[in-house]
């Protein structure tokens, strides 16, 4: 498929997400079943999301040989565009149905900041481990069919073999994903009456958008997350091609990614400790600042510099660990502050837009990368690429992500919840729980007092 068609799919998919993500957030917020608000969405959307993920790696057409003797897919560009556009939009929609309640469950399990931070840490550590497992699984099936990136390794693997490799790897990945979703459903429990929103304050689509984007702490946290994620997704989305056509080390791509993910997972406890000891905002900024020199280093790395690139990936894993952990760790603090100021909770709605920013960043990064490769002379389906492709990949990896990282740092600077204010938020929640009269405590679970808070009028300065 030509890169420009991939860009069309990705950009259109993100426009679709702009509608589905907040809409699902509103629907999740209104849900109330005997299984809870969140868990039913996870159970029923998981099979649909897994099916659509599989379709993204499925080729329903035959593989034929053209006049030049090359293997090609026997389908028109419009047929490919239509099929994968539908599969991608459906996948993103069902993924939203799963991801919004999955992430928002943090707020429905406990009211304690320390416990929420621990839950977020564990959740993101397992998510990163899941990414690592998916890379290993796909590497086992697909690794031998990839282009190696130099003249001695043109890799004559047929498209038919590659088709089968992606088919089987996607089957294994969706099976593992479905197993994990079932584990979440049967292994967790929402506390009844934990965060029940007053029906009088249930928000519609446009009112919800206004509520979300006019709350400044959330806006700055989301923009920080957006710019940081776009920067990292541009780098991650082009690592395979960068290793193949810029460094000429395509055969070691899976090993490079393995090192990066292992270090990012192992370093999560370190960043969790740093955030607890020195504050989330400081830990967040430190990880981004450390990442900037590594981006510049990849612009100048010479070809065949395998050992150096292992070192770069190890340090990058340390920095990327911040992007896994800290964006999701600051969000509960923002929602607690909103509850203190407004006296209301709309957690699923806030999480739905956060999920949207995450998917928007991924889509923008991939779409921009595809357009850049198109202009750089990338030839779809060919192992040997012109030198201009290698240069394009170097410039994709460095200047753009550096600018985005600086923008993320500025937004983080504007983010108002530092460690002092976070402690104040924690104290306010504790004090208001204690203020509940003894009669309420006898008739209602202590956790239910959390939904009865009145707005705080003495704004923290």
Secondary structure by P-SEA (a helix, b strand, c coil): ccaaaaaaaaaaaaaaaacaaaaaaaaaaaccccccccaaaaaaaaaaaaaaaaaaaccccccccccccbbbbcccaaaaaaaaaaaaaaaaaaaaacaaaaaaccccccccaaaaaaaaaaaaaaaaaaaaaaaaaaaaccccccccccccccccccaaaaaaaaaaaaaaaaaaaaaaaaaaaaacccccccccccccccccaaaaaaaaaaaaaaaaaaaaaaaaaaaaaaaaacaaaaaccccccccaaaaaaaaaaaaaaaaaaaaaaaaaaccaaaaaaaaaaaaaaaaaaaacccccaaaaaaaaaaaaaaaacccccccccaaaaaaaaaaaaccccaaaaaaaaaaaaaaaaaaaaaaaaaaaaaaaccccccccccaaaaaaaaaaacaaaaaaaaaaaaaaaaccccaaaaaaaaaaaaaaaaaccaaaaaccccccccccccccccccc
